[in-house]
Amino acid sequence: MYNTTSRLSHLRLAIAPGVPSSKLSALLALQRAEEPDVTLAFFEVSGNDLRTGLHNGRYDAGVSLQASGDTTLKTQPLWVECMAVAMPLRFPLLDQATLTIADLLNYPMYRWQAEMCSKLDERLSTLPPIGRQNIRYVTSFALLATWVAAGYGVGVSAQSRIEHAHRWGLAMRPIIDGPYEIVTHLQRPQEQASSVVERFERRALQVARASAA
């Protein structure tokens, strides 16, 4: 298990799919600026491997879109991302300032499964058969943006990702029948952490508070 006296100049951070964002970049930049002597190692992992790695000491902390019910892990909610609709710059729905999931039923709808949103998944599961048949699952936001920008349908993804991809040829509209949100969580062993991990956690909460202001 975690040894609180070891690796005080290292931080091994596991990152689950769907997490990378401008807020994570801000956190990592803050970490590098305030503690440049700490070596930060990244590991791109699945959600299951993140939890297993925290248990067996392979990782010091992890960030994930999944809240863990494991009582041996401390799970701290950080920042919240609202889901929105991505559509081509020329599209029939562009004249609407806001949209609902029902407005999207007549179009192929692309979803990146790594952006886990339980409320949205529940809503999609209640769609009529023709609506469910229109859902297309992709393995990355880049693929979602590619299909949508090319005019093959709409996408539902984090609002910040769609805004940053505007240069790809994407427009964004808020979804008003939610809220549909994804939450990034910081996870670490429940037992006392090293001072490096504790300072990283404080910086993560600092970035989260700044993003909510």
C-alpha positions in Angstrom: 0.0 0.0 0.0 1.0 3.7 -0.1 4.1 4.6 1.8 3.8 8.2 3.1 7.6 8.6 3.4 8.6 7.5 -0.1 8.7 9.3 -3.4 8.4 12.7 -1.8 9.8 14.3 -5.0 7.6 12.4 -7.3 3.9 12.4 -8.1 2.5 9.5 -10.2 -0.8 10.7 -11.6 -3.2 8.3 -13.3 -5.6 10.0 -15.8 -8.8 8.1 -16.9 -10.4 8.6 -20.4 -12.5 11.7 -20.9 -10.7 13.8 -18.2 -8.2 15.9 -20.2 -9.5 19.5 -20.4 -8.3 23.1 -20.1 -8.9 22.9 -16.4 -6.6 19.9 -16.1 -4.0 21.8 -18.1 -4.4 24.7 -15.7 -3.9 22.4 -12.7 -0.8 20.8 -14.2 0.7 24.2 -15.1 0.1 25.4 -11.6 1.8 22.3 -10.2 4.8 22.8 -12.4 5.0 26.5 -11.6 4.7 26.1 -7.8 6.6 22.9 -7.3 9.1 22.5 -10.2 11.3 20.1 -8.2 8.6 17.5 -8.1 8.8 15.0 -11.0 5.3 14.5 -12.4 4.7 11.2 -14.2 1.5 10.7 -16.2 -0.3 7.4 -16.8 -3.3 7.1 -19.2 -5.4 4.3 -17.7 -8.9 2.8 -17.7 -11.1 3.6 -14.7 -10.6 0.0 -13.3 -6.8 0.2 -13.6 -6.8 3.6 -11.9 -8.5 2.2 -8.8 -6.4 -1.0 -8.8 -3.2 1.1 -9.2 -4.1 3.3 -6.3 -4.7 0.3 -4.1 -1.4 -1.4 -5.0 0.7 1.8 -4.9 1.5 2.2 -8.6 -0.2 5.6 -8.6 -0.2 8.3 -6.0 -3.4 10.0 -7.2 -5.8 9.8 -10.1 -8.4 11.9 -11.9 -11.5 10.3 -13.3 -15.1 11.1 -14.4 -16.3 8.2 -12.2 -17.0 8.7 -8.5 -15.8 5.7 -6.6 -17.9 4.1 -3.9 -14.7 2.4 -2.6 -14.4 3.4 1.0 -10.6 2.9 0.9 -10.3 5.7 -1.6 -10.9 9.4 -1.0 -12.9 10.9 -3.9 -12.9 14.6 -4.2 -15.2 16.3 -6.8 -13.4 19.0 -8.7 -14.8 20.8 -11.7 -18.1 20.4 -13.5 -18.5 20.5 -17.3 -21.9 21.1 -18.8 -22.9 19.0 -21.8 -23.9 20.8 -25.0 -24.8 20.1 -28.6 -22.2 20.3 -31.4 -23.4 20.9 -34.9 -22.1 22.0 -38.3 -21.9 25.7 -39.1 -24.8 25.1 -41.5 -27.5 23.1 -39.9 -31.3 23.3 -39.6 -31.2 23.8 -35.8 -28.8 26.7 -35.8 -31.7 29.2 -35.6 -32.5 27.9 -32.1 -30.7 29.4 -29.2 -31.1 26.4 -27.0 -32.0 22.8 -27.6 -33.5 19.7 -25.9 -32.6 16.1 -26.5 -35.9 15.7 -28.2 -34.9 18.3 -30.8 -32.1 15.9 -31.9 -34.1 12.8 -32.5 -34.2 13.2 -36.3 -30.4 13.3 -36.7 -27.5 10.9 -36.1 -26.2 11.8 -32.6 -22.5 11.2 -31.9 -21.4 10.4 -28.3 -17.9 9.9 -26.9 -18.5 7.2 -24.3 -15.5 8.2 -22.2 -17.5 11.4 -21.3 -19.6 9.6 -18.7 -22.8 11.4 -17.9 -25.3 9.1 -16.1 -28.2 11.5 -16.4 -27.7 11.8 -20.1 -27.3 8.1 -20.6 -30.5 7.5 -18.7 -32.3 10.0 -20.9 -31.0 8.4 -24.1 -32.1 5.0 -22.9 -35.7 6.3 -22.7 -35.7 7.5 -26.3 -38.1 5.8 -28.8 -36.5 3.1 -30.9 -35.8 5.4 -33.9 -34.0 7.8 -31.5 -31.8 5.1 -30.0 -31.0 3.8 -33.5 -29.6 7.2 -34.4 -27.0 7.2 -31.6 -23.4 6.7 -32.8 -20.7 6.0 -30.3 -17.1 7.1 -31.1 -13.8 6.5 -29.4 -12.6 10.1 -29.1 -13.8 13.7 -29.2 -11.7 14.2 -32.3 -13.8 11.6 -34.1 -17.0 13.2 -32.9 -15.9 16.6 -34.1 -14.8 15.2 -37.4 -18.2 13.5 -38.2 -20.2 16.5 -37.0 -18.1 19.1 -38.8 -18.5 17.1 -42.0 -22.2 17.3 -41.7 -23.1 13.8 -40.7 -25.1 14.7 -37.7 -24.9 16.3 -34.3 -22.8 15.6 -31.2 -23.3 15.8 -27.5 -20.1 16.6 -25.6 -18.6 18.9 -22.9 -19.4 22.5 -23.8 -15.8 23.6 -23.3 -14.5 21.0 -25.8 -17.0 22.2 -28.4 -16.1 25.8 -27.9 -12.4 25.1 -28.3 -13.2 23.1 -31.5 -15.0 26.0 -33.2 -12.1 26.3 -35.7 -13.0 22.8 -36.9 -16.3 24.1 -38.2 -18.5 23.4 -35.1 -21.3 25.5 -33.6 -22.5 25.0 -30.1 -25.9 25.2 -28.5 -26.8 24.6 -24.8 -29.1 21.8 -23.7 -31.9 23.1 -21.5 -33.7 19.9 -20.4 -30.8 18.7 -18.2 -28.7 19.6 -16.5 -26.4 17.1 -18.1 -23.0 17.4 -16.5 -19.8 15.5 -16.2 -17.8 15.9 -13.0 -14.0 15.3 -12.7 -13.0 13.7 -9.5 -9.6 13.5 -7.8 -9.0 10.1 -6.1 -6.3 8.9 -3.8 -5.9 6.3 -1.0 -8.0 7.2 2.1 -5.0 6.8 4.4 -2.7 9.8 5.0 -1.1 10.9 1.8 2.4 12.4 1.3 2.8 16.1 1.5 3.3 16.2 -2.3 -0.1 14.6 -2.8 -1.8 16.8 -0.3 -0.4 20.0 -2.0 -1.5 18.7 -5.4 -5.0 18.2 -4.0 -5.1 21.7 -2.6 -4.1 23.0 -6.1 -6.8 20.9 -7.7 -9.4 22.4 -5.4 -8.0 25.9 -6.1 -8.4 25.4 -9.9 -11.9 24.0 -9.3 -13.0 27.0 -7.2 -11.6 29.4 -9.8 -13.5 27.6 -12.6 -16.8 27.9 -10.6 -16.4 31.6 -9.9 
